[in-house]
Amino acid sequence: MIQLKEVKHSYPRPGGETLTVLTGVDLTLEQGDVVSIVGPSGGGKTTLLNIIGCLLKPTSGQVVIDGKPIQSMTERELARLRNQKIGFIFQGSHLIPTLTVLENIMLPVWLGAGISARSQQLRARELARRFGLEDRLNHLPHELSLGQRRRVAIARALINRPAILLADEPTNDLDPPRAQQIADILFSLNQEGLTLLLVTHRWELAQQAQRCYETKDGQLQSVEVWQKENIAEAD
Amino acid sequence: MFILVLRNIQRRPFHTALTVFIVAVAVAALFASIWLGQGLERGLELGAKRLGADIVVLPEQIEAKPEQMLFTGFPLNIYMDKSLYKDILAIPGVKQATPQFFTRTAGAMCCGLVSAGRVVGFDPDTDFIVGPWMKVVLDRPLTKNEIIVGSEVQARAGDDVLVRGELFEVVERLEPTGTGIDGSAFILMATARRLAAESPDLKHLWREKSPDKLISAVLVQVESPDKVSSIVQDISKLPGVNAVPALQVVQETRQRMRTVTVLLYALTGVLWLVSLVSLLGRFVGLVVERKTEIGILRSLGAMRWSVFRLILLEAGFLALVSGLIGLVLGWFASRYVVGWVTAGTNFPFLSLPFADMSVLFLWCLLAAVVTVLLSALFPAYYSASLDPARAIAQGELE
């Protein structure tokens, strides 16, 4: 479904220098996978998520989605992919401040072409109900708690029935009960067949995934390997 | 997509109000200055064309500027001896001349004729002034109880109006001229003299001479325009008269008016430029403020073109609404400005006809939309060119 081969990424810096955050990442995601990525801040987790989500093009390497390299896709194809195939949950929710809860959930529908907005509105209401937001539909983001905003962001990510959900620190800033509530929602979605890629610094969340990776020296290392190395070093 | 535009406008009331204010003021100024400029130009053109006389001769004791005599309802109840008419007619180079006798209505007149202040008595045998102003020239002489009214007088043909206690039938309403003629009414000179003679409040004027021996003005047409100056000099030699060369006054007035209108247009241009720059600043600020939002839209499937269109659509919609508000403001403001300018300068003003006014409305609206779109063009392009991930990251930092 999604395949990353030798993906590298550098950010330009003033003075012609570059900051390399990914030095060669290989990753394969299949339908229904749950993968988590942990690692220190600045380790390239969000960069990797942005590349998989087609928000950023890698400096080199290949990202293939459903057999097609994203580098060869047109802007329209990429936009359609982001709209239809990928659901994004950003760190900090990032809701549109001028739109109500219902309007925020409906946003990907409005941005996508050729979809019946009326049937999608029913789905938006259904999602809101599922995530306990039915009495907040006409509220603006600043009138919601952090947990509620996060749930709106999840509902928005799901409105177009994506195949993969990319979540960047989905439980960040939440107290443990709220964080667990969000984790339960995400894993229940996986139970329904959704592919889940989580970027988090919370080990208790990361370890619930089928596979867990850590970003180290710009690469992904399976957590089991890393743990073994640590143990060996300790010995 | 349009719902995003509406929500942005609706739920950012401060931003919206400020943008609307800037555009509305600029549009109001543009509309008012063009309307005023064109109205003055038209007033002068038509006033001069309809005046019909090359020289206006008035009693010497009138203390007024020449343009005040020509373009306002001035003077009233000031007279000279009627023998001067024959003296003027006898001056070489005078092609024709006609006397007029002015009086004024005593307070408001009834039966609809409320705004006429000056009643002009004209001589139908020599007149070459009133006839050409008529929409439809009467095919018979005016009778003693008939009246012709200016365009601002609230009476229509067929109405009966009361002037100094006497009923008159309105037979004609003149076309607008933008001058004092619009507020005047015209009757036969003999009737005007009789009304003036019988008016108790004017009796003190007739102690020395009866109204039958007096006139208020003589309007002169010369054989050749080159001779106006010399004929004015000849007329001025007559005792107790003040000769005003109409064409020269019109030209001088036009010169002064041009200065006023050029200044007005220049000020409007500067205001427009300031508006353009402040709008540019506003849209750049708005785009920087909404960087994260733009990144989110892109990440949710909006294309670059969609973001570009969104910003321009918002700008265009704001321009349209602000433009309409500005036009309404401009319309009301113009009425005050026109009153103020014409009162202060004696410039004749003639409003634009409906069709021209509609075109002016559309041009102002178009100017507002184009200006706002121009000022939003760069911010829209900048927003559209942002990478979604970069926009979100930068937006978070800013």
Interface residues (C-beta under 8 A of the other chain):
Chain A: T47 N50 G53 L55 L56 E75 R76 A79 R80 R82 N83 Q84 F88 F90 G92 H94 I96 P97 T98 L99 E103 L107 P108 W110 L111 G112 L140 R156
Chain B: M1 I3 L4 R7 N8 Q10 R11 R12 T292 E293 I296 L297 R298 S299 L300 G301 A302 M303 R304 S306 D387 P388 A389 R390 I392 E396
